Amino acid sequence: MSSGIESILTETRVFPPFPNLVQGAAISGMDEYRALCQEAEQSPDEFWGRLARENLAWTTPFKQVLDESEAPFYRWFGDGEMNVSANCLDKHLDTPTANKTALIFESDDGKVSTVTYKQLHARVCQFANGLKSLGHRTGERAIIYMPMSIEAVVAMQACARLGIIHSVVFGGFSSKSLHERTVDVGATLVITADEQVRGGKSIPLKSAVDEALAMGGCDAVAHVIVYKRTGGAVQWQEGRDLWMDELSAGQPDVCEPVPLNAEHPLFILYTSGSTGKPKGVQHATAGFLLWALLTVKWTFDAKDSDVFWCTADVGWVTGHTYITYGPLAAGLTQVVFEGVPTYPNVGRFWEMIQRHKVTVFYTAPTAIRSLTKAAESAPDYHPREYDLGSLRIIGSVGEPINPEAWMWYYTNVGRERCPVLDTWWQTETGAHMITPLPGVTPLKPGSCTLPLPGIAAAIVDEAGEPVESGKGGFLVVQRPWPAMIRTIWGDPERFKKSYFPPELKGAYLAGDGAQRDADGYFWIMGRIDDVLNVSGHRLGTMEVESALVAHELVAEAAVVGRPDATTGEAVVAFVVLKRSLPEGAEADQIAKQLRDWVSKEIGPIAKPKDIRFGENLPKTRSGKIMRRLLRVVAKGETVTQDVSTLENPAILDQLSQAR
Ligand code: WT7
């Protein structure tokens, strides 16, 4: 469980909704919220059916709202047809939104370019026509490995338009991770860039694709399409590799959106679970878009005049739901940012809010915590030095936000006039699940507050029985919702086992521990499985362990999380080498080698912050690694727990030496 729990449980501050945000809000006041919750509970089919008819454009209207016959493989609006891209772009063409700015792109070095909805539609159509001209069709899978750019949004939307199922791989992942995902989805197409630019540095992407495809098993990949970002040198395989701009050039700027069954997979996005192999979370067309759009409307209280900025990368679900799909379906103007919050200085976010007059800002606690620290040592770049008067709503996502970070964000960024929306959700849930609403919910720092209408969130014990308020338990969702994960790509058994364990009586198991207070507010306590949350990104301890043991020097490894003031949790690895115990400079050198290795195997986010060597790991007599002891050691604390079941108690001293 994560840090900050003590302070969370003693938190008593409450901030009522601001009257100016209540009037005219999408859900205006507690009464309207309760009425929607009641409608959803009493007649879920009417509730979701009404919302799907009101918010989505259907080419074939659905008759059945929910098909539970194959539960937990739920089907939503399953006899209807629609197209996500048409619902994000075409629907605006005959409205004043057509000439409104859709995307304001700001590059790492501060260059700004914009596209209107009409222009974005044309670019998506041209690229989709280009893909069609190469023979790519509905149902194929595309890997997208791109920097933050208008082109990344174009690539995703073009896939959605044709019913090509995309799987975006975050640009920080290694060629090995890219390879694993390319093989798992059976991709026929990879869309990438020559290089990405972050913090003034160029990082190659195309060469990582070349490496991944050379690892074998990717013969289905017929084309690699490359967005020219920097013009840096790339290797070229004639016939397979094509430039994105050349492919689009001369293509007609109209491309009929393919009508797709509501359950047609829209995308697959990999996330860590408690085994070494990441799970390909599969989302469906209509249900996903419905909830992406509705949560933009409800949670962010979308207004035509908004300038919306979600700082996530499209490589994560947050970028899918709150960049590529939800805000476009809502017709908002949004900021898309290529770079990092600390370049050219730590005031970059605040300067961009000022420059683009951002009204809704959505970021992660890890960014807030690191910018808090930075602002103290660089007072010129403190948010108070900027005009942030355009902001009306500020949000947080990815990990628990500790009350201190919440208060700093509320005071210094929101200037005590913007609600902080602490939104709880997951890759699997598709969109927000438990979150305050600007015109409704009194806020408590550190709590994601109350479930959205239609979301049957609850806290239960191991037997699936409800847990009383003030007691911890498993966070579950007791009824299906439209944006839920449909399956794990290629592994339906794992889907059932991971999310619908039989003892929970059909409820969806989120994998988080949580509790509710006397007001029914949810307080998330952290993961209950072997998944860490590092800077808001999920990382399986087993994934890091398998990377470590794949190194020729390593005999055995155990990985645990340790609370970290900036990244939430940090990776600590306990390693047994095949050779004698290294000491001093040699140990430092091997630790560095292993860190670089993990970075190359998975990606820099998985790099252990701390590596400890031992001749063995603490094990029970039956040979089970005692992780709870390792967690204590990792924190630098003395083990006070019972170690009588431990086969080799002396090992704990050895493992206490940090590297
Ligand atoms: C896990 C999901 C949702 C998009 C980004 C992460 C943690 C997420 C919160 C929050 C406390 C949170 C949970 C969850 N988490 N948001 N507001 N408060 N914890 O998506 O990579 O699928 O990770 O992130 O532990 O299970 P993800």
Residues whose N, C-alpha, C, O or C-beta is under 5 A from the ligand:
A	BS01	WT7	T318 S396 V397 G398 E399 P400 I401 D422 T423 W424 W425 Q426 T427 E428 C448 A510 D512 I524 R527 G536 H537 R538
